[in-house]
Amino acid sequence: MPKKINKKEKIIPAKNTIIFFLVGVIVILGGILVFSNIQNNSSSTTQNNSGPQPRILVSEEEWDFGKVTRGEKPVHIFNVKNGGEEDLIIEGVKGSCVCIEVSISTNLIKPGESAELKVSYDTTDYAGKDEKHLHIYSNDPQVPDKWISLYVETEMLQTPSLAPNLIPDLIPDLQD
């Protein structure tokens, strides 16, 4: 004889499924909230370091040397300023190519002070338009690798050719 199922026994498995589903959703949402809170705390502590910090400021973000004759070494002087409240230490300055030569007047820039960064671009091996970059590595926590774009257009030097009608003037007159 088949067993008679009462309504309470039908409801209990459905209730258990709903409760299990709700607990799962709550656990997942809780995990997402905890994870996002941890990420927000870690990113805010790296961006908002307490205390004074150095801040690198450069007079130009990019520089165009313009049109130059091949073999020239145009020069530009950038102004590197410390806009922060702590000493700015220039750890290194490097061009993206051996054709870029750099020198800086000092590696330690006090708050509010500046240094001169001299950059020359050797165009000996280049023709046409060219783009390179300059990297300034410092202890600025916001911008540890400040880079500047450098542009130049190198033209070939035109050598004059001897015109054919000038050649007879170069040969001495032997009839005299």
MARLUM-760987 format. One record per atom (N, C-alpha, C): residue in one letter; x, y negated, z negated. Coordinates in pm, whole numbers, padded with zeros to 5 digits, always signed. Atoms other than C-alpha are relative to their C-alpha. Layout:
% residues N
AXYZ/...
END
This chain:
% residues 176
M+00083+00116+00000/M+00000+00000+00000/M+00089-00124+00000/P-00083+00120-00008/P+00144-00336+00099/P-00019-00087-00122/K-00001+00088+00116/K+00241-00572-00172/K-00062-00133+00038/K+00065+00129-00024/K+00034-00885-00195/K+00096-00111-00043/I-00092+00110+00028/I+00248-01202-00177/I-00082-00117-00051/N+00075+00116+00049/N+00132-01483-00388/N+00067-00128+00046/K-00046+00128-00054/K+00175-01850-00295/K+00127-00049-00069/K-00117+00046+00074/K+00438-01917-00566/K+00128+00063+00057/E-00116-00068-00054/E+00678-01662-00415/E+00039-00056+00137/K-00031+00062-00130/K+00650-01829-00070/K+00066-00136-00020/I-00049+00137+00023/I+00724-02177-00210/I+00143+00002-00054/I-00131-00004+00065/I+01034-02076-00410/I+00113+00006+00104/P-00109+00002-00098/P+01254-01983-00106/P+00006-00132+00076/A+00000+00128-00070/A+01149-02303+00074/A+00057-00110-00088/K-00054+00099+00094/K+01225-02509-00237/K+00151+00015-00011/N-00144-00025+00012/N+01567-02346-00271/N+00075-00052+00123/T-00063+00048-00123/T+01650-02428+00092/T+00006-00152+00001/I+00002+00148+00003/I+01547-02793+00053/I+00097-00052-00104/I-00092+00044+00105/I+01739-02831-00275/I+00145+00021+00046/F-00135-00027-00050/F+02048-02668-00120/F+00040-00103+00105/F-00026+00098-00103/F+02022-02901+00179/F+00027-00139-00060/L-00017+00132+00065/L+01984-03215-00041/L+00132-00008-00076/V-00128-00002+00073/V+02280-03115-00261/V+00116-00012+00098/G-00105+00008-00102/G+02491-03065+00050/G+00015-00141+00056/V-00003+00137-00051/V+02397-03408+00187/V+00062-00094-00103/I-00053+00086+00107/I+02474-03574-00149/I+00151+00021-00013/V-00144-00028+00011/V+02815-03401-00167/V+00076-00062+00118/I-00065+00057-00118/I+02902-03506+00189/I+00006-00152-00009/L+00001+00147+00012/L+02795-03869+00134/L+00094-00047-00111/G-00092+00036+00108/G+02985-03879-00195/G+00145+00009+00045/G-00136-00014-00052/G+03298-03752-00023/G+00037-00114+00094/I-00025+00111-00093/I+03267-04016+00250/I+00024-00129-00077/L-00017+00122+00080/L+03225-04294-00009/L+00133+00000-00074/V-00128-00008+00072/V+03523-04175-00213/V+00116-00021+00097/F-00107+00013-00099/F+03743-04142+00098/F+00012-00143+00050/S-00006+00139-00050/S+03649-04490+00230/S+00048-00094-00109/N-00046+00085+00110/N+03708-04643-00115/N+00151+00013-00018/I-00144-00022+00011/I+04055-04486-00132/I+00072-00072+00113/Q-00062+00069-00113/Q+04137-04619+00217/Q-00003-00150-00019/N+00010+00144+00022/N+04014-04970+00132/N+00098-00046-00106/N-00093+00039+00106/N+04219-04978-00187/N+00144+00005+00048/S-00139-00011-00045/S+04539-04859-00018/S+00032-00106+00104/S-00029+00103-00100/S+04507-05101+00276/S+00002-00138-00061/S-00001+00133+00062/S+04429-05397+00052/S+00125-00019-00084/T-00122+00016+00078/T+04731-05325-00167/T+00119-00022+00090/T-00113+00024-00088/T+04964-05313+00133/T-00008-00137+00064/Q+00013+00131-00063/Q+04823-05632+00282/Q+00005-00113-00102/N+00004+00106+00101/N+04783-05827-00041/N+00100+00027-00109/N-00102-00019+00101/N+05113-05769-00214/N-00002-00119-00093/S+00005+00111+00094/S+05108-05972-00529/S+00136-00068-00003/G-00123+00077+00010/G+05363-06244-00570/G+00037-00067+00131/P-00042+00074-00119/P+05546-06466-00325/P+00060+00094+00106/Q-00050-00078-00113/Q+05637-06332+00020/Q+00063-00093+00104/P-00052+00078-00113/P+05848-06452+00313/P-00098+00006+00116/R+00086+00001-00119/R+05674-06545+00638/R+00080-00058+00116/I-00078+00043-00115/I+05852-06566+00973/I-00087-00080+00097/L+00065+00085-00100/L+05751-06846+01210/L+00105-00033+00106/V-00093+00028-00108/V+05913-06895+01551/V-00058-00111+00087/S+00045+00118-00075/S+05895-07215+01758/S-00078+00035+00125/E+00072-00043-00120/E+05780-07030+02073/E-00020+00150-00005/E+00030-00143-00008/E+05612-06692+02119/E+00056+00060+00130/E-00057-00043-00128/E+05748-06676+02476/E+00077-00118+00058/W-00079+00104-00063/W+05998-06864+02688/W+00028+00038+00145/D-00027-00020-00142/D+06032-06904+03064/D+00122-00083+00036/F-00122+00069-00040/F+06384-06990+03179/F-00015-00065+00137/G+00024+00059-00131/G+06239-07081+03519/G+00081+00067+00109/K-00078-00052-00113/K+06418-07038+03852/K+00146-00034-00021/V-00144+00019+00014/V+06792-06990+03830/V+00070+00075+00113/T-00081-00068-00101/T+07066-06886+04071/T+00063+00123-00063/R-00059-00124+00050/R+07193-06532+04034/R+00140-00025-00053/G-00129+00018+00064/G+07490-06521+03799/G-00002-00105-00109/E+00011+00101+00106/E+07377-06813+03583/E-00040+00067-00130/K+00037-00047+00133/K+07330-06767+03210/K-00076-00111-00073/P+00076+00106+00066/P+07049-06999+03102/P-00011+00027-00150/V+00002-00009+00146/V+07028-07072+02728/V-00122-00074-00054/H+00106+00070+00073/H+06742-07162+02495/H+00022+00023-00150/I-00013-00010+00145/I+06747-07232+02122/I-00140-00001-00062/F+00126-00013+00072/F+06449-07111+01917/F+00020-00045-00144/N-00002+00039+00140/N+06366-07245+01573/N-00072+00109-00079/V+00060-00104+00084/V+06304-06966+01318/V-00016-00060-00140/K+00029+00065+00128/K+06134-07099+01005/K-00061+00100-00098/N+00062-00079+00106/N+06040-06941+00673/N-00119-00079-00053/G+00122+00066+00047/G+05679-07042+00609/G-00055+00063-00126/G+00045-00069+00121/G+05654-06823+00298/G+00057-00062-00125/E-00044+00049+00131/E+05742-06860-00068/E+00119+00079-00055/E-00114-00081+00041/E+06025-06604-00086/E+00104-00006+00111/D-00107+00003-00101/D+06362-06581+00094/D-00033+00093+00117/L+00017-00079-00121/L+06332-06459+00454/L+00138+00052+00040/I-00127-00063-00038/I+06608-06214+00542/I-00014+00054+00141/I-00002-00050-00138/I+06680-06162+00912/I+00093+00121+00000/E-00076-00124+00007/E+06790-05799+00922/E+00069+00034+00131/G-00061-00024-00129/G+06871-05800+01292/G-00076-00072+00110/V+00060+00061-00118/V+06806-05967+01627/V+00054+00075+00119/K-00044-00084-00110/K+06813-05761+01943/K-00082-00028+00125/G+00068+00013-00128/G+06730-05811+02309/G-00036+00138+00053/S+00043-00128-00057/S+06550-05540+02504/S+00093+00047+00111/C-00092-00031-00109/C+06841-05539+02751/C+00137-00057-00036/V-00134+00053+00026/V+07218-05591+02744/V+00019-00138+00063/C-00009+00130-00065/C+07155-05898+02961/C-00042-00114-00095/I+00043+00099+00098/I+07013-06079+02654/I+00106-00008-00109/E-00097+00022+00107/E+07274-06227+02420/E-00064-00092-00102/V+00063+00078+00106/V+07159-06361+02082/V+00098-00026-00114/S-00072+00030+00124/S+07307-06531+01779/S-00090-00089-00085/I+00082+00079+00092/I+07140-06679+01472/I+00093-00070-00098/S-00088+00082+00084/S+07284-06954+01254/S+00013+00054-00142/T-00007-00060+00133/T+07202-06772+00927/T-00099+00116-00008/N+00089-00114+00019/N+07047-06442+00818/N-00090-00017-00122/L+00080+00027+00120/L+06904-06586+00493/L-00063-00138+00014/I+00072+00127-00017/I+06636-06853+00532/I-00086-00022-00124/K+00074+00035+00120/K+06504-07016+00215/K-00140-00049+00038/P+00136+00050-00029/P+06132-07109+00189/P+00002-00145+00049/G+00007+00134-00059/G+06058-07413+00408/G+00118-00036+00089/E-00118+00031-00082/E+06399-07398+00580/E-00006+00075+00133/S-00003-00057-00135/S+06490-07301+00937/S+00140+00045+00037/A-00126-00042-00059/A+06762-07134+01138/A-00013-00012+00151/E-00001+00007-00146/E+06864-07172+01503/E+00034+00136+00057/L-00021-00127-00069/L+06838-06867+01724/L+00033-00032+00145/K-00047+00030-00136/K+07044-06908+02042/K-00011+00126+00086/V+00023-00113-00090/V+06942-06685+02333/V+00049-00037+00139/S-00041+00020-00139/S+07114-06655+02670/S-00039+00124+00081/Y+00051-00105-00090/Y+06995-06451+02968/Y+00098+00010+00116/D-00099-00021-00106/D+07269-06311+03197/D-00071+00056+00123/T+00073-00039-00122/T+07120-06295+03549/T+00089+00064+00106/T-00096-00053-00097/T+07427-06143+03716/T-00055+00119+00078/D+00045-00123-00065/D+07261-05810+03794/D-00147-00001+00037/Y+00144+00007-00024/Y+06909-05935+03861/Y-00033-00091+00117/A+00054+00084-00106/A+06714-06079+04152/A-00152+00008-00009/G+00146+00004+00007/G+06350-06187+04156/G-00047-00030-00141/K+00060+00027+00131/K+06114-06220+03863/K+00032+00114-00096/D-00037-00100+00099/D+06210-06044+03542/D-00060-00040-00135/E+00053+00022+00134/E+06065-06006+03192/E+00073+00090-00098/K-00066-00075+00108/K+06250-05898+02879/K-00061-00046-00132/H+00052+00034+00131/H+06179-05913+02506/H+00114-00016-00099/L-00095+00023+00108/L+06361-06034+02199/L-00068+00045-00129/H+00054-00050+00126/H+06306-05856+01866/H+00074-00063-00117/I-00058+00055+00121/I+06362-06028+01531/I-00050+00087-00116/Y+00035-00088+00111/Y+06366-05778+01243/Y+00026-00074-00132/S-00014+00074+00126/S+06303-05928+00899/S-00073+00071-00112/N+00070-00055+00116/N+06165-05863+00552/N-00140-00058-00017/D+00138+00048+00004/D+05833-06031+00635/D-00092+00123-00002/P+00081-00121+00006/P+05583-05765+00520/P-00113+00003+00102/Q+00107+00005-00099/Q+05317-05881+00768/Q+00051+00021+00142/V-00057-00010-00135/V+05545-05903+01075/V+00148+00039-00011/P-00140-00041+00015/P+05861-05695+01022/P+00077+00001+00132/D-00063+00003-00133/D+05931-05690+01401/D-00069-00107+00083/K+00054+00113-00077/K+05861-06030+01555/K+00064+00006+00138/W-00059-00004-00133/W+05904-06021+01932/W-00046-00116+00083/I+00019+00115-00088/I+05929-06293+02190/I+00020+00047+00142/S-00013-00033-00142/S+05873-06255+02564/S+00090-00102+00069/L-00092+00085-00075/L+06144-06394+02793/L-00022+00025+00149/Y+00023-00011-00145/Y+06091-06466+03164/Y+00108-00079+00074/V-00094+00070-00087/V+06326-06567+03445/V-00029+00041+00144/E+00007-00033-00142/E+06318-06584+03822/E+00136-00031+00059/T-00135+00013-00052/T+06658-06523+03976/T-00003-00005+00152/E-00008+00016-00146/E+06727-06647+04328/E+00142+00028+00045/M-00132-00026-00058/M+07013-06534+04548/M+00057-00131+00054/L-00067+00117-00054/L+07265-06802+04639/L+00011+00015+00151/Q-00006-00005-00147/Q+07233-06880+05011/Q+00137-00050+00046/T-00129+00042-00055/T+07570-06889+05189/T-00024-00053+00141/P+00022+00055-00134/P+07578-07114+05493/P+00075+00082+00105/S-00067-00074-00108/S+07657-06938+05819/S+00060-00101+00097/L-00064+00090-00097/L+07889-07088+06078/L-00083-00003+00127/A+00078+00013-00123/A+07693-07221+06369/A+00093+00023+00119/P-00085-00030-00115/P+07825-07107+06710/P+00059-00126+00064/N-00053+00119-00066/N+07870-07464+06834/N+00113-00064-00079/L-00109+00055+00078/L+08118-07538+06554/L+00131+00072+00027/I-00120-00080-00022/I+08363-07269+06658/I+00099-00068+00094/P-00099+00064-00087/P+08521-07460+06951/P+00075-00113-00069/D-00069+00107+00071/D+08601-07748+06714/D+00109+00054-00092/L-00098-00057+00089/L+08800-07513+06495/L+00124+00050+00073/I-00114-00048-00079/I+09029-07394+06777/I+00079-00122+00047/P-00079+00118-00043/P+09317-07636+06839/P+00009-00011+00153/D-00011+00024-00143/D+09348-07792+07180/D+00143+00023+00042/L-00135-00037-00038/L+09653-07630+07343/L+00046-00066+00129/Q-00036+00061-00129/Q+09654-07838+07664/Q+00088-00123-00019/D-00082+00121+00019/D+09839-08137+07517/D+00143+00026+00009/
END
